[in-house]
């Protein structure tokens, strides 16, 4: 029997993930994992909303960082989108979006300290690269017909503003709204590096075993995400954006001498600062690659591939929860709530929770990545499947799922999955900060040891790896003719 290219590709990636399981550290090392998990869920169903001082302030600052960072990122991204065809601009945007927000935060912390500018730039810089890419794609797909109807002699700027922008406005607004939701998740996890957002208080509650406090924080965060359409209205956006900077909080004054020293001394490779000079760079880089970069790359790739396949499995199992072709309104509403929780919980927070409950290994990271990304893709595929019209004699139950719907949504499913591949790689790398031996672990260790030169080299390697996976993912999508434009 001849297999289709999509099935062959799926089998290849599944085989790679199965081989990766042989080398992966998949284990539960906690003495009482189910007891700890039960206590956590008990904390979620018995939340304590009044035990943590400053929780309201943390939520407000989480929102403020998200608004300022996303607003700045969207403006810069739009300007970059106008010149995105230029090869240097595309390379620059690919580079800045390949570095995770937490890595940017760790860099800025070294010279700005716990200043609001650290959090704002950590969100705005990678988001600028993301916005530039997506906005440019939207602008390129705009209908050219309105431009042809303009009077002769119309200027380039006028033609752009009156012919192209109106056609793209709805898509750009929809994507920006989605990015704001992502910005809230990014803002929340910045608390794990010490900034005064929700993650800071969540980490404190978990480290002390206060699960009811942690449950309250998670519930408030879910409510914040779920009610976005209710309180984020276009007419109120100027008010939010202008007011948000006043709620970022105060920080220590920026010492610009520290900024200068960071770029002129701290990140300069140590051989160049000593007597070895350029002759010592080879052995320095070789030792860094052998002892840190290569183990980090190996574990990052293994974990990414396992999580990618696990994400696909979760997505295929989850999309019937909201599809109109399965169950009634009550089941679909419950499914929507479940998927909202999955896709609203940042992988970093979910991995942190599971690490506290199960102990350090790759398992919490795989589960966290699969649940979050599987929830996103499952939601998108579920919505798409609902638009499919079935014939009157279509099978029901498992046969409807297996023989009718999965084959008809599978190409779109693969398009979304390969689009998320680079994102899963970014998240895999950053999860090393939690103690998993991916590239993030070695970056964080270098920073803790005040070896910023090594940290910057490892961050550059991480960015290069992410760019490579993004290019490979786009090549596979093009080769398989997966034309669905992802919105996740």
N, C-alpha and C positions, 0 to 999 in steps of 0.2 A: 504494500500500500504506500503510495506517495504521500508524503507529508507536505503541507503548505509551508511557505517560508516563515509565517508567524508562529506556527506550531514548532518548527525546528528551532527557531530562536528561543522560544520559551523553554524547550527541553534542554538546550545548551546552558541557559542561565540557571535552570534548576539543577543540572548536573554540577555546575561550578559551585553552587551554594552547598550541595550535599558534600562535595569534596572539602569545602571550607569548614564544614561542621567537624570534620576529622581533626583539624588543626585548631579549632576555636576552643576557648576556655568557657564552656557552657556548663555552669554548675550553680547549685544553691548551697551556699556555705553557712547560712544562718542556722543557729541551733534550733530555733522554733519559728520557721518561716510562716506557717499557717496561723500560728498564734499571733504573730506580729501583724500579719495581713488582716486578721480578724479585728485586732485593736484599731488598725487604721480605718477600716470600714465602719467600725463602731463610732470612731471620731467623726467620720463624715456624716453619719445619720444623727449624731448628737452634737452639732456644731456649737461652739461657744463664741458668739460674735462680740462679746464685751470684755474678754480677758486680756486682749492685747492693746496696750496703749499705742496710739499712733497708727492704727490700722487704716482709719479713714484718710489720714495724711498720706500713707503709703499708696493707697489706691488712687488718690488725686495726683500724686507725683507720677505714678505709672501711666496715667492718662496723659499728663502734661508732657512727659518725655516722648510718648508715642506721637502726639500731635505735632510737636515741634520738629522731631526727627523726620517724620513722614512728610510734613509740609516742606521742609528744607530739601529732603531727598527728591520729592516730586518736582520742585522748581528746577533744581540742578539737572535732574534726569530729563526733563522736557527740553532744556537748552542743549544737553548732550545729544538728545534724539534728533535734533535738527541737523546735526553734522555727523550722525552715526555711521553714514556710509564711508567716512574716512577710516582707513585701516587702523591708524594709531589710536583713534577714538574708540573703536571696537575693542582693541587690545586693552586699553586703559579701563574701560567699563567692565570687561571680563575679569580683569585682575582685581578691581576693588570689590566686585560682588562675590568673588571666589573666597574672600576672607570673611569668616563669620563675625557677627556683631560682637561676640564675647572676646574674640581675638583683638578686634579694634579697641574694645574697652580696656583690655589688658595693656595694650600699647600706650593709649592716652593716659592711663593711670600713672604711668612712670614719670610723666612730666607735668600733667595737669592736676594729678591727685584726684581726690573725690570732689571735683568741681562739676557743676551741671553740664559744662561743655563736654566733658568726657562721655556722658551718656548720650547727649544730642548727636555728637559726631559719630559715635559708635553705631547709631541707627542710620543717620543720614548718609554716610559714605557708601556702605554697601547697597542701600536702597536707591541711591542715585544711579548706580550701575544697573540695577534691576529695572528701574523705571525707564532708563534710556533705551534698554533693549526692547521692552514691551511697547513703550510709546512709539518707537521707530517702526515696529512691526504693524501697529495699528494705523499709523500714518501712511505706510506703504500700501496697505490694503484699502485705503479710502477710495471711493468712487471718483474717477477723474472727470466724469461728465460735467459736474457743476463748474469746474475750472474752465472748460471749453466754452461755456455760455457767458463768461464775463466779457465786458466790452473790450475791444482792442486797446492796448496801451495801459491796461491795469497793472499796477506795480506788483512785484513778487510778494511783498509783505501783505498787501491788501488781498491778493489772490489766496494767500495762505490763510489769512484770518477769516475771510468770507466764504471760501469755497471748501477748504479742507477741514478746518477745525469744526465747523458745525456738523459735518458728516461723522467725525470721530469723537465728538464730545461725550456721547452716551457711553461708548466703550471705555474711554479714558476715565470717566467718572466712576464707572462700575469697578474697573481695576484698581483705581486709587482707593475706593472704599474697602476693597478686599485687602489692600496693602495696609490700611489703617488697622484692620483686625490683626494682621501679622505684626504690625508695629506694637500693638498692645502686648502680644506674646514676647516680642523681643525686649520690650521695656521691662516686663515682669522679671525675666531671667537676668537682667543686668544687676538685680539685687544680690545675686550669688557671688558677685565680685566686690560687693560692698556698697554699691549705690543704693540710695534710700527708696527702692521700689518694692513691690510685693515680694519678690524672691528673697530679699534680705530677711523679712519677718517669717517667711515660710521655712527657710533653712533653720532659723533660730528655734521655731516651734518643733520641728522634727528632731533636731539635735537634742532637745530636752525631753522628747517623748510626749509632747503636748498635742496629741492627735486631734482633739476637739478644736483647738485653735487652728491647726493646719487645715482641718476640714472646713472651718468657717471661711478661711482665706480662699480656698479653692472654690467654694460655692459662690462667694462674692465675685470671683474672677469669671466664673461661668456666666453668672447673671450679667456682668459687665459686657461680655462678648455677645451673649444672646440678645441683649436689648439694644445693640448698636443701631439697628434701623429706627428705633424709637426716639433716640436722643441725638443721633447724628443726622441733622437735617441740613440740606444745602444752604438755607438762609441763615443757619446758626454757625456754619463753619468759620466765617470771618471772626465771629465773637470768640469761638474756641481757640482759633489760631493766635489771635492777638492777646488773649488772656492767658494762654498756657505758659508762656515764658515766666510769668509772675508766680507760678506754682512749682517751679523746678527746685526750689530750695536754695539755700546758700552753700557756698563752699569756701575753702581756704583760698586766699588770693593766689593767682597764678604767678609763679616765679619764672620769668622768661629765661633766666639763666639756666634753669633746669631743662627747658626746651632745647636751648642751644647745645648744652652739654650732651643731651641724649643723641642728637644727630651728629655731633662732631666727635664724641668720645665713646659713649655707651655702646652704640651699635657697630662701631668699628671693630672688625675682627681682631682678637687679642694679639695674633702674630704681628699685625701691622703697627700695634702700639708698643711692641717690645723690640728686642734686638734681632729677632728672626727675620722680620720684614716679609717680603713677598716669598722668599724661599721657604718660609715656614707655613705658608698657606696650604700647600698640598697635604702635609701630614695632619694639619688641624682639621681641614675639611674631610679628609679620609677617616679620621677617628670619629668625627661627628656623624658621618654617614653610617659607619659600621655599627657604632654603639647606640645610636638614637634614631637617625632618619630611616634606615632600612627596617628595623623592627617596628617602628611606628607606621611606615607605609604598609608593611605586610599585614599588621593587625587591622589597620584602617580599611584596606581592601577586602580582607576576609569578612570583617563585620559588615561592611557595606553590602557585599553580595548576598550574605545570608539575610540581612534586613530587607533587601530589595525583593527577594523571592517571598519572604514572609509577608511583606506589604501587599504583594499581589494576591496571596492567598486570603488575607484578611479582607481586601477590597472585593474579591469575588464572592466571599461569604456574606459580606455586609450589604451589598447593593440591594438584594431583595427586601431588606428591612424597610426601605422607603419607596420601593417600586409599586406602582398602582396595580401591577399584575399579580401581586401576592398580598393576601390578607386584606383586612378592612381598615377603616380610618383609625381605630384605636391602636392597632399594631403599627401602622405607619407613623403615627404621632410618637409612639414610644421609640420607634426606630430613629426618627429624626432627633429626638432628645439624646439618644445614645450616641449617634454619630456627631452631634454638636459637641458633646463632652469629649469624644475622642479627638476631634480635629481642633478643639479649642485648647487642649492641654499641651503646652510646649513639650517637645521631646525631652528637653533638658530637665524640666521639672518632674516629668513622669519617670525618667531614668533615675533621678535622684531619689525619688520616693521608693522605687523598687530596689535600689541599691541598699537603702536603709533596712528594707524588709528581708531581702534575700541574700545580702552580702555581696562582696565585690567579685564580679565576673562579667563576661560579655552578655549573659542572658538578660539582665535588666535592660541593657542598651538595645538588644534585638527586639525585645517585647515593646519597649517604648517607641522605637522608630517604626515598627510595624503597625502598632495601634494608631499612632497619630497619622501617618501617611496613608495607611489603609482606610482610615476614617474619611480622609479628604477625597481619595479616589473613589471609594464606595459611594460617597454622597454624589459625586459628579456622574458616575455611571448609573446610579439609581435614578437620578433625574432624567438622564438620557433614555434609559429603558422605558420610563413612563410614557415617553412620546412615541414609542413603537406601537403601531396598530397591528394586532394579531388577527388572523383569520378566524371565522366562527368555529371551525373545528379544531382549533389549536389545542394541544394537550394541556393538561393541568398538572399542578404539583411539581414533583422533581423532574418530570419529563419536560415541562414547560421551561424550567430553569436550564436544564442540560441541553436540550435540542432546539429550543426556540430563541431564548434570550441571550445566553452566553455567546453562541456563535455570532450573533448580530451586533453585540457590543464589544467583542473581543479586540478588534483593531483599535477602537477608541481607548479601551482599557490599556493596551500596550503603549499607545501614544502618551497617555497620562503617566504611566509607570516609568517610561524612559525619560520623560520630562522631570520627574521627581528624583531620578537617579543622582544627578549632581547635588540636589538639595540634601538627599540622604547622606551623601559623601561628606558634605559640609558639616552636618550635624554629627556624624560619626567621629570626625576629627575632634570636634569641640567637646564631645563627651569624655575625652581623655582627661579633662580637668577634674572629673569625678573619681579618677583613679583607674580607669580602664586604659590599657597600654596602647592607645592609638596616638596619633601625632600630637593631639592636644595635651596628653600627659607629659610628653617631653618638652613641649613649649612651656607649659605651666611650671615644670621643674626647673627649667633654665631661668625663668623669670624669678622664681623663688630663690634661686642661688645667685641672683644678680648677674647672670650671664646673658645680657640682652643681645649680644652679638650672635650667640647660638640660637636664641629664641627667634630672632629675625630671619635667620637662614631657614629654620624649621617652618616658620610661617610662610615663607616664600615657596618652600617645597609643598606645603599644604595647598596653597593657592594654585600652583602648577598642576597638582594632582586633580584638583576640582575642575580646572579648565580642561584638562585632558579628558575627563569623564564626560563633561558637557559636550565636547566636540564629538566623542565617540557616540554618545546618546543621540545627537542630531544626525550623525551619519547613519545609524541604524534606523532611525525614524524615516529618513529619506530613502534608504535602501528598501524598506518595507512599504514605502508609500503611505506612511501614517500621517495623514494630513490634518488631523484634528488639532486645532490651535488650543493648547492648554490654558485654562484660566485659574489653575491652582497654584 
